[in-house]
Amino acid sequence: MHAFLTDDDKWRMRTDLSEISEPLRKAILFKEDKYFYQHVGVNPIAVFRALFKNLTKQKRTSGASTITMQVARLLYPVPRTYKNKGIEMFRALQLEWHYSKDEILQLYLNLIPYGSNIEGIKSASVLYFDKSPEQLSLAEIACLSIIPNRPTSLLLGKRNELILQERNKWLNRYLKGNLFEAQIIEDALKEPLDAYRHNAPKLLPHLAYRLKTDFSQKPIIRTNINLLQQKTIEQIVRQYVAKLSGQQIQNAAVMVLDNETMDVVAYIGSHDFTDGKNAGQVDGIRAVRSPGSTLKPMVYAMAFDKGICTPKQHLPDIPFTFDGYNPVNFDGKYNGSITAEYALAQSLNIPAVGLLEKMKHESLTTQLSKMGFRQIKKDAGKLGLSMALGGCGVRLEELVAMYASFANKGMYRAANFIDYKNKSKNGERVITEASAYMLSDILLKVERPDLPNNLATHTSLPNIAWKTGTSYGRKDAWSVGYNSRYTIGVWVGNFSGQGVPHLTGSTIAAPLLFDVFNYMDRSSNSQWNVAPETIDLRYVCSETGLPQNTFCDHSSMDVFIPLISATQKCQHLSSHWVNMDTTESYCSRCLPDSAYQSILFDNPPANLLAYAQHINLPLNVPPPHASNCGRVASDDVPKIVSLSDGLQYLLDSQDDQQLMFKCETAVGVEQVSWFVNDVFIANGSPEDPIFYKPSKGSLKISCADDKGRHSDIKIRVAFF
């Protein structure tokens, strides 16, 4: 598919023994060395005959060179003298001692000259006849067998008439020598000679240059590329990018992986290797880019395996601060309490970051490093929670291998770029089979916001699990999909790094993914994601996604991993003692002897309560605690969420910047008080922020609620 010059600027393509056909072997031996398999490297009879002729005619008329002696001369070229002829004979004996006859013939066919910078029969076959040696006709074999003796005068493409005459002479000699059937030789004599110098094959340039560098000592590198599929996908990509060029989007890359073998069967590094204007020689499959949301599936899969959530378990999608990091959703909106499967299908940012915080971002870094994410491994000490949203560098080939592990039920194997004889089917388990099933079930859903509008009602959508991603600044659009047979990854953007306002994974990359998948696997509409025995089903409360409690009225069916998934029951309601007109609540210490009742009230987590109050969402919360009760609860202390404990905040001294104090409190809190270095600053409601102009240095910030509970953090303030 692709040939390169040698270091000495020769076209010298290695001819394997399997490429030496029987007609080629017979023709070469008939012309050059009929007794090749009988002598030991030197033919004594031929030597004495040549010596007698040369002496009687007083000039060199015959060299008596066997094929082995010619190999010795080609390996160690020296002037032709009687002394060097003796050395040549000695070298031939050495070659016969060390190599088999077939290996010596192979050496000969690899080294014989064909004029210009072409050496070896394979180079001549490819460059003059555009085919491999084993595909040569008898007439073509005869041509290539006579040229090495006169490579400058018998130059194909320039002296074809002379070569045709010489070829037919030798074909007639084959006939006299009964070397081949008469009819085959007659057909060969009639075959025209229209050979000319072809360009060397230059298919698959990105992968070819890559493999040439990675396997510089291998003369022949065999890939797993399906050439028909490769060319077709190249055409699909080229046409697709041509349609996008008017939108200032100039580049795309696609990689196709066979899930069973992990063979790379198609590799398109760019839409056009020759497009110098748009850096077409850049390999988009190896380029390090921001992955956008494409790492989120691994975050959810790991969360399933750690028992942090199940598909229908609810996660908060509200304004949140994670140690100073404030992620926002792609559309800038918030959804409150939503299921994990909805959060992943909608590619919401805040739930993904929340899950990553719970299981520590280092676990994701470690996992991806083991799976061959080189840039992540290199930058491991610098990465944080933003990884879930694309705050790291990945390569398309790494993403495709990761998604293939989802297709392979959680088993990871590296992609095979070359054809290994003994391919290992053993992999490393990165997620459980149960987690892979739950993840694929979510990603298989078609009713998703990242489905392009123009494809929403398309009848030929492939039945694949897929995910899109868009990097910050709209510089990279991703879409990766898989079924049981293939995993395909698509990147679209500009190699220059130029962002485009309308460049998104859903609108730009996903249509190309579907086009390629529809070509590669038209039968992908069958059901392939089968539930493993390691999962089970249970009823959960529709309000929280947790196992039902006695007060849960609405339920749904959810999958879970026994002994792994959380088993605590739903607590979306809690029972409180209140007076008869529900204006005051009691605890066990202040509970009166009579005139009270037990009522169920909404019991959202503190962060969801604060968000509900902020958007004026009506909640049935318990009334204030009895004013005459002296008990102070130690749990549900107010949580300061606008600042992070232990961090330093750098403020602009010229801009009169202030710090914002904001907290989350338990149900029933109506007022909080703020203190800085134990000095009172202000009172306010839990949902309203307080602004404070700080001084330089260390600050202790305290928040106390009207139940007497409080929390503290310490920060440092500096100015520039």
N, C-alpha and C positions, 0 to 999 in steps of 0.2 A: 504493500500500500504506500510505502514511503521509503525512498532510498537516499543515502547521504554519501558524499565523497569521503574517501579515507583521508587520514592526516596528510598523506603525500599527494592529495588531489587526484586520486585515481577512482574510477568507477570499478570497484572490485567487490562484487557481491558473492558471498559464500554460497557454493553449490554443495548441498547435502547429498549423501549417498542415495537417499530416496528420490532425488531429482535426476539421477543418472539412469535414464531408461535403457532397456535392453538394445533397441536400435542405435542409440547414441553410443553405447559401449562397443557394440560390434563395429560400427563405422569408424570410430577413433582407433581401435586396435588394428583394424584391417589396414588403415592408412599409415599408422605410426609404428606399430610394434605387434606383429602377428603372434609372436612367441612370448608375449608379456607374462603370461601365467606359467611359462615353462622355465625361463632363465632366472638367475639370482641377482639381477640388476644390470648385468653386462652380458651381451650375447657374443660369445667367442667367435662363432662362425661369421657373424656380421662384421666383427672387428677385423678379422683376417681378410675378408673379402674387400672391405673398404681400404685396408692398408695396401693390398695388392693393386687395386685400381688406382689409388693415388700415386703409387710408385711408378707404375707402368706409364701413366699419362702425365707424370711430373706436375701434377696439380691436384688440389683437393676437390674430389668429385663426390665423395660420400663421407658422412661423419659417423655412421654406424651407431648413432645414439638411440638407446632404448628410451622408453617413456620415463623410466627411473632416472636415467642419465640426464634427460631434459629437465626433470624436476630439480635435480642437483644444480644444473646450470641456471635455472630460473631463480632458485633460492640464493645462489652465490654467483652472480654474473661476473665473468672475467673474460679477457680477450681470448680468442680461439687459437691456442697453440697446442703442440703435441704434449708439452708439459702439463698444461691446464687440462688437457683431455685425460691424462692419467689421474690427475686429482679428481676430475669429474667421475671417473670410474670408481675411485675409492669412496667418494661420497655416495655414489649409487649403492655400493655394497653396504655402507652404513645405513642408508635408508631402508634397504630390504631387511636388514637385521632388526630394525626398530619398528617398522610399520608393515601392516598387511598390504597385499596387492591392491585391494579396493581402496585403502586409505591413500596409497601412492597415486592411484588413478584419480582419486578425488583431488589431491594436491595439484596434479597436472591440470585438470580441468578448471581449477580455481586460479591458475597463474598464467595460462597461455595468453599471449598478447593478441589484440584485435585492432590495433591502430589507435592513434590519438591517445586518450587516457583511459581506454577501456581494456580491462584485463579480466580473464575468466569467462567461461562459456555462459554463465548465468547473466553476467552484465551484458554480454553481446546479445543473448536471447531476448532480454527485457528491452534493451535500448534499440535494437534493430527490428525485432519481430513482435515486441509488445506481449510477450508470453514467457512462461517459465520453461526451463529446459525439457521437462518431462512432457510438455505439450507440443514440442517441435515436430513438424512433419519430416519425412525422410529427406525431401529436397532441402529443407532448411538445415537439417543436420549435416548434409553433404556440404552445404555452403560454409557452415561454421567450422567444419573439419579441415578445410583447405586454407583458410585465411591465416592461421597462426604462422605458417611457414613464410608467408609474404604479406605481413600486416600493413605495410606502407603502400604496396602496389595494388593489393586486392582490398580496396576500401569500400565497404558497402555504402550504397547511396550515391557514390561517385563513379565507381567502375563496375556497375552491375552487369553490363554486357560481357566484360571479360570474366567476371566471376561466374556468370551463367555458363560460359563455355567450359571453364575449369570444373564447375559442378557436374555438368553432364558427362565429362570425361570420367570422373570418378563414379558416377552412377552406372556407366557402362562397365567399369571395372568390377563394381559390385555384382553386375549381372553375370559377367564371365566367371567371377569367383563364387557364384551361387550363394552369395551372402544373404540375399533376401529373395522373396518370391518374385518371379518375373513381372507379374501384373502390378505389384506395388512399385517396382522400379519404373515400369512404363508410365504409371501415373505420375511418378515423381519427375520424370523427364518432361512431361507436359506442363508441369506446374510453373507458372510465370514467377519471375523474381522482381518484386517491386519494393524491396526492403529499403528503408531510409532511417536516418537517425531520429529516434523519438526522444522527447523529453523524459527525464527520469520521473517515475511516479511520485507525486507530491500530495497524496491524500492524507487526511487526518493529521494536519500539521501540528496542532497544539499537543496532542498526545504523543506524536512521533518525536518532537523535540524534547518532551518531558522524559520519555523512556530512553532516548539516546543519552541524556545526561545521567539518568539513574542507573542505567546498565551499559556503561560506556565500553565495557570489555566484551559484551556479547555481540557477535557478528550478525546474528539473526534474532530478532525479538518478536515473538509470536503473541499477538493480542487476542482478546476474546471478542473483538468488534465484529458485529454482523454488518458487512459492507452495504448491503441493500438498505437495511434499517438506518445506518449511519447517513447515507446519502439522502434518504427521504427526509429524515429529521433535519438535516442541514438545510434542505430546501424549505421545509416548514418554518424554520427559524429565520431564514433569509427573507422570506416573503412577509413574515410577521413584523420583523424589524423595519422592513421597507414601509409598511403601513404606519409605523410609529415615528418614522423619521421627521414627519411634519410636526410632531409634538415635542421635538427636541429630545427624543429618546433614541439613542444610537446603537446600543449594544445589548446583547443577550447571550446567555450560556445555558446549556442543558446537559444533564448527565442521566443516563438510564442504567439501572442496576438490576440484574437478575437475582431475585431474593434467594432462590434455592442454592445457586452456586456462588453468589456474590461476585459474579463476573460483570465487569463494565462492558456493556454491549453497544453503547453509543456514547460519544464524547464530543461535544460541540463547545469549544472554548470561547468562540465568538461567532457572530453571524457571518463574518468574512475575514479570513486571515490576511487578505491582501488589502484591506481597507486601512491604508496608512493615515488617512485624515482623522479617523475615529479610533485609532490605536487598536486595530483589529488583531494585531499579533499578541495582545495581552490575553492570557489564559484566564477567563472568568471563572473556571472551575477551581482554580488554585488561588485566586485573588482573595485577600482578607478583607471582609466587609462586615458591617453591622448587621446582625441577623434579624432585627426587628422582633416580632413576636414568635418566630419559628422555634424558639427553645421552650416556649410555654408547655407544650405537651410533655416534655421530660419533667418539668416541675410538677405537673399534676400526677404523672405516673409515679414519681417518687413519693408524693404525698399520699396516694392511694396505698402504696406499699408500707408506708410508715404509720398507717392508721389515722392520719390527720383528717382525712375526709373520705367520703364516698361520692359517687356521681350526683346523688340528689341531696346531699348535705348542704346546708345553706352557708354562704360566706358573705361577709360584709363588703359591699361596694359603695363606700362613702369616703368623703375627704379624710385623709389619714396622713400622719407623719411617722415615718420609720427612721428613728435616729437621725433626724434632720433631712431625710429624703422624702419629698412630697410628690409621688407619682400621680398622674392624671390619666383618665381614659382618652382614647383616640378622639372621641367626639366631644370631650370636655363635660360629659354628663355623668350622673351617678344613678344607680339603680336600687340602692338600699340593700336589702337582704335578698340574695339570689342563690340558686343552686350552683354547685361546682360545674356540672355539665353545661349549664347555660353560660356561666362565666367563661369557660373555655371555648364553647361554640361561638360566643360573641367576641372572643379575644379581648376581654376586659383586663385592664392593666392592674388595678388595685388588688383584686382577689389573688392574682398570680404572685404579686410581690408579698402579700400577706402570707401565703403558703410558704414561700421561700424563706421568709423571716422565721416562721415557726420551725422549719427544719434546718435552719442555718445555711447561708449561701455557700459556705465552704463545702457542704456535702454535694452540691451541684457542681462546683468547680472540680472536686475530686473525681466525681463520676464522669464528667465530660473529658477530663484529662486522660482517664483510662481508656476512653473511647476514641482517642486520637485527635482531639481538638488541640492542635499545637499552640495556637496563639493564646488560648485560654490557659493552658498549662504554663506558658511563659509568663503570663500576666497574673497568675493566680493571686499573688499577694496584693495586687492593686484593685481587684474586682470586688463588687458588693452586690446589693440587692437589685441594682439596675440591670444585672445580667438577664433577669427574666424578661426585660423589655428591649433587649438588644444592646445593652451597655458593655459590649465585648466584641472581639473580632473572631469570625469563623470563616471557613471556606465552604463552598457549595458541596464539595465531595464529602466533607465531614457531616454536613446536615443529611445528605442522602444516606450515608451509612448508618446514622442514628435512626432515621425513620425506617430503614430496612430492619433494624432490630425490633421495632414495633410490629412489623409485618411477620417477623420470624419468632413471634411469641416471647419476646424479651431477650432473645439470644443475640449477642453482638459478635459480628465477624468483620474484619477489615475487608475493604473492596479489593478485588483482584484486577489489576490493570494489565497483567500479562497472563499467558496461558501456562499455568503450572501443571506439571504432569500429575502430581499427587496433591490434589487440593484437599485441605483439611476441612472437614465438616463440623469440627468441634469449635464451639464459640464460648464466650463468657457471658454469663447471665447478668444483665444490667437492670432489668425489672422483672417482676414475676409474670407468669403467663396470665394470671388473673388481671393484673394491672394493665397488661398489653391489650387484653380483650376489652376492658372498660374504656380504655383510651380510644381504641379503634371504633368502638360503638358510638362514641361521641363525635369523632372526626368523620364518621360515615354519613352523618345527617346532612341532607341536602339543603334543608331550610335554614340557611345561615346568612348572616349579613355580608360575609365576604364572597357570596356567590354573585358574580357580575349580573347586573340587571338584564343585559341582553341574552343571558344564558339561563335565566330563571325558569323559563318554560321550554327549554331545549330538550328534545327527545333523546338526543344521543349523549347525554351526560354519562361519563363512565362511573361505575359503581366503585368508587375509591374513597379511602380515608385521606383527608388532605387538610393542609393548614397554610395560611398565607402570612406574610410579614412585610412590614414597611419600616425602614430605618428612619431615624431622626433626621429631619431635613429633607425627606422624600428623595433620598439618594439611591436607595436600593429597594427593589420590589422582588419579593420571594414567593414561591409557591412550591410546596413539596407534597407529593401524594404517593399512595401505595395501595396495592391489593395483594393477594397471595402470590402473584407472579412477579410483578415489577415494582420497583421504587424509582420515581422520577423526580428530579429536582430542577427547578427553573429559577434563574436570576435574570432580571431585566433592569437596565439603568444605563449609566454612562461611566465608562472607565475613567473619565476625567474627574469624576466625583461631583459633577454638576447636579444639583437637585432640580426637580421639576415639580411644580405644585400639584399636578394631577397624577403623579406617579405613586401608585399604591399596589400592594400585592394582590388585592381582590380585583381591581379593574384592569391591571396591566399584566401581571404575571400569571394569574389563574387561567385566563383563556388560552394562553400558550400551553400550560400544563394539560388542559383538557384536550387540546388539539393533538398533542404528542401521545397522550394516553389512548385516545380513540384510534390512532394509527397503530400503536404497539399492541393493544390488547382489546380487540372489539368484542371479545367474549366475556368481558369483566363484569357483566350484569348478574352473574350468579352470586349466591350468598356464600361468602367465604369466611366471615368472622364468626366462628363457632365458640360458644361459651365453654370454658374448660371445667373440669370437675372440681377445681380448687376454689370456685366461687359459689355463693349461695344467694338466695333471695329472701328479703324480709320486708314487712310493712313498716313504713316510717311516717312520721307526722309531716304533713305537707307544709307546715309552717317553718320547720327547722331541718327536716331531713334526718332527724335522729329517731331511734326506736320509739314507738308510741308510748305515751303515758296514759293514765286513766282519763285525763281531761281532753285528750286530742280527738277532735271530731272528724277531721279530714285526713285521709291517709293516701299513700301511693306506694307502689312497689319499687324497691331499690336493690341493686346488687351490692354485695359486700364480700370481704375476705374474712372467713371465720378465723377467730383467734388473733386477727390483726386489726380489723376495723373497730372503731370505737363502739362501746356498748352502753354508754350512759344514756339514760332516757331523756326524752324531750322535757325542757323546762321553760317553754315559751309562756307558760302561765305559772303564777305562784299564789298560794293561799295566804291571806292576811286577815287578822282580827281587826274589825272596825266597829265603831259605834253604830247605832241603828240608823242614823241619818247619813252615814258614810262620810263624815267630815273629819274624822280622827282615827288613826290606826294605833294598835297596841302591840306590845311584845309580851313575853311571858312574865316579865317583871311588873309591868303596869296594867296587866289585864284585869278589868273589874270583875266583880262577882257575878254581875248580871248585865243585861242590856247591851250585849255585843253579838256580833255575828261573824262568820267566816266566809269570805268572798274571794273568788279567783280574779286576779288582776294581770294585765300584761306585764311580762317580765323580760324585756329585751336587754341585751348586754349594754353596758354603759355607753360604748361608742355609738351603737345604733340608737340608743335613747337620745343622745345629744343630737344626732343627725335628724331624728324625727321631730325633735323640738325645733330645730333650726328651720325645717321646711314646713312647720306647722301641721305635721301629720297627727291627727287625733289618736290618742292612746288612752286606754283605761288604766290609769296608774293609781296606786293606793294614795289615800290622803296623807297629810303630814302626821308625823308621829306625835303621840300625846305629849303636850307641853310640860306636864308635871312628872314625866319619866326621867330619872337621872341616869339611865343606862345609855352608854355610847357604843354603837357597834364598831368593831375593829376591822370589819371587812368593807369592801366597796368604798375605799377612800378615794377622794378625787384624784384624777390622773391628769397631769400636765401634758398636753399633747402638742403644743405649739413650739416647744423648745426641747432639746435633748440633753439629758444629764451627762456632764463630763466634756461637752464640746466647747470649742472656742468660736465666738462669733466676731467676724471682722466687719466693722461698720465704717461708712464713709463719713469722716468728720465734717466735710463740706456740705453734706446733704441732710443734716439734722435727722438722721434715721432713728427709729424707735423699735423696741422689741414688742412683740405681740404676746400677751398672756392669754391662753385658752385652755380649758380643761374639759374633762368628761366626768360626770358624776353618776351616782346610783339613782334609782327611782325615788322620787319624793323630795329631792333636794331643790330648794327654791332660791338659795342665795349662797354665794361663795365670797370669801375674803382673800385678798392678795397681800403678800408681804415680801419685801426685799431686804435681805440681811436683818430679818426679824423686825423690820419697821413697816407698819401698816401703810398700804398704798391706796387701795380702793375696795369697795364692795361692788358686786354685780350679780346678774343671773348667770347660771351655768352656761347658757348658750351664747352669751354676749362676750366678745373679746375685750380685753383691756390693753391699752397701749402705754408704754413706759419708756422714757428717755434715760438710758443707763449712763453710768460713769465707767471709766476704764478700770479693769481689774476683775477680781473674783466676786461673783454674786451668788448668794443663796436665795432662791426663789421658793416661796411657800404658798400653798393654796389650802384653805380650810373651808369646809362646808358648814351648813347650819345645824348639822348633827354632831359637830365637834371633831370630825375626822379630818386629817390633814396629810399632805405629802410634800416632800421637798426635793428639789434638784439643785445642782451646783454647776455654774457655767463660768466661762471667762469672756470678757469683752475687750476687744482691741480696736484701734482706729487706724485708718490709713489716709 
